[in-house]
Amino acid sequence: MVKLDARGLSCPQPVLMTKKGLKLNPEGIEVLVDNNTACMNVKKFMTHAGYKVSISESEDEFTLTASK
């Protein structure tokens, strides 16, 4: 699984990075973000694109995993 590090980026950059990642790896990706807004926006995008999304939170970081 491909892992993308979008920490430190403000929206819409994490969403655009996720879009590119899913285009290159349509089977699924893992995205790391460091704020709640980016987490919710990336989750919304992944869900809208037809992926199942799981989120794990550790301290102030979120890991979103998209899979078909």
Helices and strands as residue ranges (DSSP letters): E 2-5, H 13-24, E 28-33, H 36-48, E 52-58, E 61-67
